[in-house]
Amino acid sequence: MPTISQAIAEGARRFHFSGIEQERRTAGVLLCHVMGIDRTHLLTKSEEQIDQTRYNAYLALVDRRIAGEPVQYLTGHQEFYGLDFIVTTDVLIPRPETEFLIERVIKLLKESGSTSPLIVDVGTGSGCIVVALAVNVPSARFIATDASPVALGVARANADRHGVGARIDFLEGDLLMPLTGRKLEGKVDILASNPPYIDQADHELIQREVLEWEPHQALFGGLDGIDFYRRLLADGLKYLKSGGHLVVEIGYGQLDPIDKLVEKSPWKLMDVTRDLQGLPRTLTMTLGVGLEI
């Protein structure tokens, strides 16, 4: 029977010849998943033997990764904002850049001083945004919407495993449509969303593992990539409080076209949060007075 060390070496070897980056780290993540151990166990007990059944299961995951399947879907987990989230092929894999949106919303809530703000996560997917906010802002109330009932099931599971399920209403429907008839007009403090924003014309430029494995309804935002922003800007006016905020993640090159949409609307672009590469990543809009960018 192979040892942990030998299994890692074999997985890394296969990844290396297949062009998979971070070959040893990826091999370690998959082996930990199969064996139900943590990385400390992996490092301190490298000569422990693995039974053939688990070794075969591990090699099967290695082959699936080589075929392009993302590690997060192989293990069913992804870390986001310090929390472990369940992920399936029905939801987008949470990205580190979306954490800028979390930070921005938390700062807005602290500045507002509201004792029981209502926050709506539009197109919640895995629930990473609404759950991370609920964990970090215990005084807030939350609604999470998604057009996919399967995605909502994943989001509910993540909320329950982090102890915030009772504080979130999960509503099925497209964008803000689930709010209809709930007497929420002018009641929402913050609308938060990481909407689909990839231009359909750019599908050939997307990484193969993203295009082939992640849900297209969570990726593509129409012919120019900004369809969902148009709808959020139009429909959000009905539900947001005076002085409330719309906080969204955007893609590369989308600041200018979205800014032009905002200029033609009652909204004001309050600020732009840039990522670690200096690229515009999160936009904060308000129905109040805009600030200089």
N, C-alpha and C positions, 0 to 999 in steps of 0.2 A: 504493500500500500504506500502511496506517495505521502510525503510530509507536507506541512503547510508551506515550507520554504520551496520545495520542489514544485508544488502546484502554482505558486506565484511565479516562479521562473518560467514554467511552461506557458502560462497565460501571457506573461509579458513577451515571451518569444513570439508567440502567435500574433499578438498585437503589433509588435515591432515590424514584422514582415508584411503586415496588412496596412501599415501606415496609421494606426491608431495612436493618438498622442497620449502622454502620461500613462504609458503601458503598465508600469508596475503599480501605480496608484489605482488604476482601473481594475487590474487583476485583483488587488487587495479588497476593493469595495465589493466586487462580485463574490469573492470567496467568503468574506465576512457575512454577506447576505445568505449564502447557501448554508453556512455552518451555524448561523445564529450567534456569532461572536462579535466583539468589538475590536477596534484596531489595536488596542493594548494587548489583547490576547494574541492577535496575529503576530505582533512583534516579539512578545516575551516567550511564546511557546511555538517558535518556528519549526521545531523538530517533531511536533506532535503529528501523528499519522492521521490521514483522512480515509474513511472507508470508501470503497469503490462506488457505492451508490451516490454519495455526495460529490465525489470527484467527477463522476460522469455528469451530474447535474451542473456542476461548476463549468465544465468544458462546454456544455450545451449553451450556457449563458455567454461564454466567451465567443462562441460561433455566432450567436445572435448579435452580439455587439459588433463583430467584424462585418456582419451583414448590414449594419447601419442603425440598428435599434438603439435609442438613447439609454444610457445607464439608468436614468431615473425611472424609465418604464420597466426595465429589467428588475430593479429592486422594489419598485412601487413607492419610492420615497424621494423627497427633495427637501433640503433645509432652506428656510426662508425667514429672515428677520429673527434668527435664533430659535426658530420653531421647526419641528419635523412635520412635513406635510405628506399625506398620502397622495400619490398621483397615478392616474391611469391614462390610457391613450384617448380617453374622452375629454381630457382637460389639457390646457397648455401647461408646460413645465414652468414653474415660477422662476423668474430671473432675478439676479442681484440688482439690476438697474431699477426694478420696480420698488425696491426698498426706499428710493428717493421719494416716491409718492407717499409712502407710509410716514416718513419723517416730516414731510410737508403738512400732511393732515394733522398730525399730532401737534405740530407747532401752531397751526391755525386754531386748534381747539384750546390750547393753553392761552393763547392771546385773547380769545373771545370771552373766556371766563364763564361760558355757559355751563349750567349745573347738570343738564340732562340733554345734550345735543342729539339730534337725529341725523344719522349718516346713512346714505344709500350707496352701496357698492353695485355699480351697474355692469352686468356681465361678469359675474363673480368667478366662474370657472372652478378652479380648485378651492376657492374660498380663501386664498392666501392673504388678500388685502383685508377683507372684512374680519377674518379671524385674528390676524396680527393686530389690527386696530382694537378689536374687542378685548384682547388680552392686555393691551397697553393703556386702554382708556376705559376703565371699569364703570365710569359714570354714564357712558354714552349708550344710546339705543341704536339698533342697526336693522337695516333691511338689505337683503342681497337678492338680486334678480339674475336670471339666466334663461335663455331660450331652450336650453337642453335639460331635460329632467334627469338624465344620467349625470351630467355635471353637477347639478344641484345635490344629487345623492352623495357625490364625492365631497362637496363643500360641507354638507351636514355632518358627514363622518369626521371631517377635520375639525369642525367646530366642537363636536361632542368630545373628541379626544383631548381637546385643550380646555374643556370645561366652560365654554362660552355659548353652547348651543341654545340655551334657554333665553339668551339676550338677542338672538338674531332671528328675524322672520325671513325665511327663504321662499321666494315667490317665482313661479315659473312664467316666463313670457319674455318678449323681445324688448330689450333696453328698459324704458320707463313705463311701458304698457301695463305691467302688473300693478302699478300704483293707481290705475284708474278705479274710481268708485270707492276709494278708501279714505276720502276726506283729508288728503295730505297736501292739498294745494296751499302753497305758501308756508309749509311746515318744516321743510327739510333744511338743515343747517349746511350740510356738505354733500355734494354729489361727487363720488370718486369713481374713476374708471380707468382700466387699461384695455381700451377697445381694440378690435382688430384694425391694424393700420398699415398693412403691407399692400402696396399697389399690385393689383392682379397682373399687370404687365411685367412685373419684376419677378415672377415666380421662378424663372430660370436662374436667377441670381441667389436664390435661397439655398442654404446648405441642404444637402440631400437628406440627412437624417431629420431635419425639421420638416421639409416638404413631404417626405414619405410617411412620417409617423405622427406628427402633431396635427390636431384637428383643424382643418382648413377654415371652418367657420370662426375659429378664434384667431386666425392669422390675417385673412384678407379683408381689406376695407374698401372694396369697390375698385373702379377703374383708376382712380387717382389716390386711393388709400385713405381718403378723409371723409368718406360717407358717414361714418358713425359720429364724427365730430359735428358735422352739419346737423344731425338729428339730436345730439345731446344739447347743442346750443339752442335749438328751436324748442325742444320739449322740456328742457330743464327750467325754462323761465316760469313754467306753470307751477312747479313744485318748490322752488327754492325760496327761502325767506329773503326779505330785503336785507342786503348786506351779506347774504350767504355766498358760498364759493363752489365752483366747479373745478375739481383737480383731476387732471388727466395725464397719462403717459403718452408720449408721441414718438414717432420714428425719425430716422435720419432724413433731413431736408424738409421736414413738415412744419417748422416754425413759421416761415413766411406765409405759406398758403392758409394756415389756420389763423394766423394773425389778421390776414385780410378778411376772413370770415367774421372774426370778432369785431373788426372795425365797422362792419356793416350791420351790426347787431346791438342790442342794449347792453351787451356784456363789455367789460373792460379787462384787458390782460393785466393782471396785477404783478406777476413776476414769472421768471423762467428759472428753473433749477437745472443746472448742467451736471452731467455725469463726470466721472474721473478722467475722461478723455476730453472734457470741455465741450461736449456736444449737448445741445438742448435736449432734455429728457422729460421733465415734468412742467406742465403749465398750470398756473393758478389763475382762474378767472373769477370775477366778482360782478355783482350788479351795482357796486359802489364806485368810487373814484379810483381810476387806475394809477399806478405808480410808474415812474421811469424805469426802464429795463437797462 
